[in-house]
Amino acid sequence: MRLLAKLTVCVLIATLATTSAVERLYVNDKKVPESSEDLLAIQASLQKHLAEARAATVCIKMGQGSGTGVIVSENGLVLTAAHVISGVLKEMKVIMEDGTEYEARSLGLNSENDAGMLQILSDEKFPFVAYEHQNDASRSSTRVGDWVFAIGHSGGFDKARGSVVRLGRMVKVSEATVYSDCTLIGGDSGGPLFDMNGNLVAIHSRVGGRIAQNMHVPLQVFHNDWPMLEKGAFIGDGPFAEKPKPGSGFMGVAVEERSGGLEVVQVEPNYPAADAGIQIGDVLVSMNSVALKSKANLKSRMEKLAEGDHVKLEFSRDGKLKSVELNLVKR
């Protein structure tokens, strides 16, 4: 009886180990597809995972430009390229495959390897994709020659067309960068690269007219900095994003000193303060929880803040204390 129980446990463990492993597409190990069956196997793998992958791929809009990103958690965490978001804690929009728009905020980025992260500002649950986890033995790492597929909002969002999918193979793999021969163009930057099991393996970085220019940031790079990216850190000194210089931030108000704070006497239209609802006559009491007692005090605080920095203003209006949050812009 004990022997039977032990055999049952061993069989169960072996079964779980087999089913938990990700089966590798056999065509990956061929130099070229050799038959119609090989082509059909590639097609079947793509069709199996494409709908889920496209549902989690978003267009990222910031100003007049756009790029692509991919959702990796149900609460709306998005991976993209650093040069797409270009800075930390910036307001932007994401557009889902069906055209639904959401407000979002960039989190951290690594300006040296082009890794970026942002958060969709909604309590909804979002479609998301699986990705290669660090030191996850149940997932096989992508190799040179493997078939992959890329998705992106080429040239910007187009609801009638949807996101664009390109099929290709890995042509070079390294720790910091992987290369594929998937044809990518402007607007695809920040989009996802998947293996044929539907796992996210990299993010589009440098794209262009030549095959050799299509480079991607592997997921390992994101794993290396994940906690810092989630906290909104600006890592490195370029070249994919430039750290804003202290003193470059502007919110668009003029003030005069008065008892209890700084009275707003002018509000520039189309600047952060106006967009946040600040009005002439409001009395600024504090910035980021530090009291504003004089114009010189405000000036010294602004000299330390840069374009893109997040600011919380507390102010008095009609005897009531209110607060707003905004991101500074370049004057």
N, C-alpha and C positions, 0 to 999 in steps of 0.2 A: 504493500500500500504506500509506504514511504517512497519507494523507488518510482512508482507510478506518478506520485505527486511531484517528485523532483523532475521527472521527464516532462511532465505537463508544463511546469514553470520554465524549463529550458526551451521548449518549443514555443511558448508564448513570447519569451524574450527575443528569440530569433525572429519570430514573425513581426514583432514590433520594430525591430531593428531594420528588417527588410522594407517594411511599409513606410518607415519614416525617412528612408533615404530617397533622394531625388533621382529619378531615373534620367540618365544622360541620353540625349538624342543621338542615335547611332550614326546619323549622317555627319555629325560634327567631326568624326574621326576619319572621314573620307576626304581626299584632296578635292574632288568634285563629285556632284551627284552622278551616279552611274546608271540610273534607270528612272522610269516614271514613278516607281514606288518611292524612290528617294525624294523626288520632288513633292510627291503627295504627302510624305511624312513631314516635310518642312511646312507645307501648306496647312496641314492639320494642326501642327503645333502652334502656328501663328493664329489660326482661326480660334483655337481653344482659349487663348489668353488675350486676344486683341480687345474685345469689348470692355473687359475689366480694366485693362491698361489705359484705354482712351478715356474711360469715365473718370479716372483719377488724374489725368493730365489737364493742366489749366494754362490759360493764357494770362500772363502778368502784364498789367498796364501801369505805367508810371509816366506821367506827362504825355508827350507825343510818341514815346517809344513803347515797344512791347517785346516780351520774350516768353519763355515757357517754363513751367515748373511741374512737379508731380507731388501729389499728396501721399504721405507715408503713414498717417495715423488718422483715426476716425474723428479726432478733434481738430483736424485741419492744419497739421504741420506739413510744410511744403519744402522740398529740396529744390534748389535751382543753382544758377551760376552767380558768382559774386558780381560779375560785370553787368548782370541783369538788374539786380536790386541796387547796386552801386553805393550803398551806404547802409548804416544800421538805424533801426527805429524810424524808418520812413513810412509814410502812409502811401498805400497803393491799392489797386483793385486786382482781383482775380476773376476770370470768367470761366465758368464750367463748360463742358462740352455742349450742354443744352442752351447755353447763352445766359444762364443765371449769373449775376454779378454779386460779388461780396467785397466788403472792405477788408483790407489786410495790412499787416505791418511787418516790415523786414525785421529780422532778428540779427544774428551775427553773420560775419563773413570772414573768409580767409583770403586776403587780397593777393597772396602769393601763389595760391594754387587754384583759384577761381571757384571755391566752394561757398555757397550761400544758403541761407535758411530764412523762411518767413512763416508767419502765423495768420491764418484766416480768422477774422474777428467775428465769430459766430458761435452760438451754442449748439448748432445743428451737428448731426453726425454725417461725415463725408465718406464717399467711396475712397479707398486707399489701396495701395499695392504692397505686395511683399517685397522685401529687399534682402540682399546678402548680409547676414549678421556677422559681426566680428567673431572670429574663432568658432563659427558654427559648422561643425563637421558634417552635418546632414545636408549641407548645400555644397555642390561642387563649384569651385572657382572657374571663371571663364578663362579659356585658353585661346592661344593663337589658332585661327582657323575655325573657331566656333561660329555658328550662325547666330545672329542677333537681329533685333529689330528696333528701330528708332522712331520716336513720335515727337512731333513738334507742331506749333502753330506757325507754319511757314508764312512769312510776310505779314503776320498779324492774324487776329481772330476773324474767321469767316464761318458763320453758323451754317450756311447752306452746304459748305464743303466739309466742315469739321476739321479736326486735327489730321495731320498727314502722317502716314506710316511709310517707312522705308526699310527694306530688308537688305542685310549685308552680312559680312563676316569680320571677325576680329583680325587685324593685321599686325598689331603690336601690343604687348601688354607689359606694363611696368608698375611699380608701386605708386607713382605719382600721376601717371597719365596712361590711358589706353587709347588705341587708335582703331577705327573701323572704316570700312569703305561704304558705309551708308551715306547717301548723298544728302547733305544738309545745306540750308541757306539761312539768311538773316531771318530772325524771328524764332528759329529753332533753338537758339542758345538757351541753356538751362533746362532743356527737355530731357526725358528719360531714355536710357538705353537698356533694353531687356534681353535676357537670354531666352532660349526657346522653351523654358519652363515657366516663363512669365515672371521671373524674379528681376527686380531692378538691380542693375550691376554698375551703372555709371550715369553721369550727368553731362550733357553736351556742353563743351566749353568753346573751343576755337573751331569755327565752321567756315567754309569758303568754297570756291569754285573747284579747287583741286582735291582729289581724294585724300592726299597725304595731310591736308589741313584739318580733316575732321577728327578732332581730339576730344576726349571725354575725361571727366574727373571720376575715378573709381570710388566706390562706396567706402573703401578703407580710409581714404582721405577724410571723409566726413566723420567716420568713427573716431579718428584721432583727436578731433576738436569738438565732438558733439556737445559736451556740457557747456563749453564756452560759446558755441554757436547759439544754443538755446537761451543763454543769458544775454545775448546781444553784443558780444565782444567784436571789436574790429581787430583782426589779427593780421600782422605783417605790414609791409610798406609798399605794396603794389607788386606787379603792374596792373592787376585787373580791377582795382578800385583804389581811389585816392582818399586818404583820410582827410576830412575837412579841417581847415586851419582854425585854431581858436580866434575868436573875434569876427568870424565870417557870418555868424548867425544874426538874423534880423526877424523881428516879429511885426513891425509896422505900426508903432505908436509913438506919439510925443506926449510928454508928461510935464506937470508942474508940481512942485512940492506944496503940500498942505498938511494940516494936522491929521495924523493917523495914516499917512501914506502918500502915494503919488497920484494926482488926479490926471486922468486921460483928457488931453485937450485936442488931440488929433488922431484919427484912425485911418491908415492908408487902405484903400479898397484893394481886394484881391491879394491881401497878405494874411499870414496866419492869425493875427489878433482879430482882424475883421471876420475871417472865416469862422473863428471860434465864438464870435458873438460879443466881443468886447466893444463897448460904446463910449462915446464922449461923455464925460461926467462920472464914469466909473472911477473908483479909487483903488489902485493896486496896493495890496497890503503885504503880500509875500510872493516870492518866486522859489519854487521847489522847497517850500517850508521854511525859508529864511526870510526874515522881515526886510521890507524895502523902506528905508527911512529917509533916503535922499536921492536926488538925481545922480550924484556921484557914486552912490552905492549901486544903483541900477547899472550905470556905465561900467563899473568894475566887474560886475557879475557877467554882463554881456561880453566883455572882453575875453572871458574864459570859455564862452560857449561858441559852438561851431554850427555851420549849416547842417541841418538834419538832427540836431540835439532835441531831445524831448523836454518840454518845460510844463510845469504845473503852476498856474497863476491863481492866487486867491485875491478876490477883490470885493469891494463893498458897493452895493447899488441900492439906493432908496433905503438905507439902513439895514439891509440884509446882506449877509456874507455868502458869497458864491465862489465857485472855482471852475476853471476850464483847463484842458490840456491841449497842447499844440506842439508841432514840430517847427523849429526855426528854418528859415530859408535863406538863400544868399540874396543880399540886397541887389 
